[in-house]
């Protein structure tokens, strides 16, 4: 590598990691010569190379600046057979860039991962919090240490019983949200360099957790209609030393698909034959639109191999960060892992939610919430049908609050993300949902906010942008990974 190429490579890494964010000024030619002890010709050649790659741009009389389109997009790789080598995960740089924009208060939050705060009974939960705090003896502050507050664990066990499942209280570990339960489970079952099987696409927070734990992954396809490809899973189990699977079998994020009972049973039986644990992310379980709850894969577990992870963040009290794991044969190990990491979820929050579950009318609230979400889903899908190009496809889930939208091939999701942001609209582009940056013609949209003229206008704007190839046309090189 020549000297100017090495300099360009160093600056490229800083840009792609986000150390030099879009709009940042890079060192002047004179400063770069002094810092790197190179000639002006070397600096100019390096900057010309970065400019040709679209990473920086020159402003007359001002210098060089990081381009607004310099976010690194992982190159999509062609579909590989399940017997191929496992891969590492490196998506955080892209996810963080997207999440920064989603948090902006003035945007229409179609890219958000959360429900509207207006839908939750926060005043009633706050009343429970005030009640338990007034009556709580100081000594009780430590009874929420692992495995967690006994009263809350009893209430969770009771909800399992109402769904036709017998889950002992001793198996339930309270965590700081579901992601804490999921990450602790992965950390318990696999060491750095070990292989776990994940979905493709999958929720980006799972990819970030796996990246942090330095695990290798084998991805299996999730069809938006049929769900998980169990044949691909069987091949992965045959060809790799799989330590665990991390799946969302109901109201999958981002596709919304739910495996039917027969396929969930087949999944659990397949993993049981190989003695491979399943980490089941089931945070949307309470948000079913049908009259009966959807059975998790845990329902069919007879060997204690399924760690079922849930949360109240998506269905009751998002800011309280209370989740749990029904950990089967791994309960003792998970309890120890909780002791050695985040120790305990908030004790007042645990007791408040336990009080609300017992006295607050949780079932009435859920019934209303489910009706509202089903209506909002219909409103969004109707808007997509009216405003988007004719060859757009969007999923209709039986629960949750996401639709997975397959855009026309001429539309690039990252380019649409950037252009929509200029119009005050956030979306979740497909590439953040896979380890290799695939799904470049997909976006996930959130219908978990009350419908209004503002949201209808946002969908109309997105549809118009999708039809405008000059602003959102596909421009990335390399093969496209289909869903």
CORQUIPE-V636596 format. One line per field, one symbol per residue. ss: DSSP state (h for helix, s for strand, l for the rest). phi: phi as a letter, one per 30 degrees, with the letter a starting at -180 (. if undefined). psi: psi as a letter, one per 30 degrees, with the letter a starting at -180 (. if undefined). A space follows every 10 residues. Layout:
ss->???
phi->???
psi->???
This chain:
ss->llhhhhhhhh hhhhhhhlll llllslllhh hhhhhhlllh hhhhhhhhhh hhlllssssl llssssllll llllllllll llllllslll lhhhhhhhhh hhlllllssl llllllhhhl lhhhhhhhhh hhhhhllhhh hhlllllllh hhhhhhhhhh hhllllllhh hssssllhhh hhhhhhhhhl llllssssss lllhhhhhhh hhhllsssss ssslllsslh hhhhhhhhhl lsssssslll llllllllll hhhhhhhhhh hhhlllssss slllhhhsll llllllhhhh lllllsssss sllllllhhh llsssslhhh hhhhhhhhhh llllllhhhh hhhhhhhhhl lhhhhhhhhh hhhhhhhhhh hhhhhhhlll llssllllsl lsssssllll slhhhhhhhh hhllsslssh hhhlllllll lsssssllll llhhhhhhhh hhhhhhhlhh hhslllllll lll
phi->.ddddddddd dddddddjdc dejddceded ddeddchbde dddedddddd dddidbbcce ibjcbdddcc edceddcdec deddddbdcb beedddddde dddddccddd cdccddeddc dddddddddd ddddcddedd dcdcdedkdd ddddddddde ddcibcbded dccdbdiddd ddddddddcb cejdcbcbdb dbdddddddd dddhccbccc dcddcdjddd ddddddddcb ddcacbbccb heccdidbdd eddddddddd dddchcdccc dbdcedcdcd dcddddeeec dccicccccb acdcbabddd hcbabcchdc dddddddded bdibdededd ddddddedbc idddddeddd dddddddddd ddddddcded cdbbdcddli bbbcccdeed ccddddeddd ddcibcbcde edcbdcidhd cbbccccdbe dadddddddd dddddddcdd cbddbddjdc cdd
psi->kleeeeeeee eeeeeffgej lkfkklklee eeeeeghlle eeeeeeeeee effgellkkk gfaklkkfgg kkjkkkllkk kfflklllki feeeeeeeee effkfgljhf glgllkfffl ieeeeeeeee eeeefkkeff ffgglkflke eeeeeeeeee efggkjjkef fkkklileee eeeeeeeefk lkflklkllj llkfeeeeee eefhllkkkk kjkfefbkjf eeeeeeeefl ikflkjljfk hkjffflkkl eeeeeeeeee eeeghklkjj jhfgefhkfl fklkkleeeg kfggfkjjkl lgefgeieff hjalkjgbfg eeeeeeeeef cfdklkeeee eeeeeeeeff heeeeeeeee eeeeeeeeee eeeeeefllf gkkkkjlgaa hkkjkjlkff kkeeeeeeee efggkkljke ffglfggahf gllkkkggkk kleeeeeeee eeeeeffjff fglkfklllk jl.
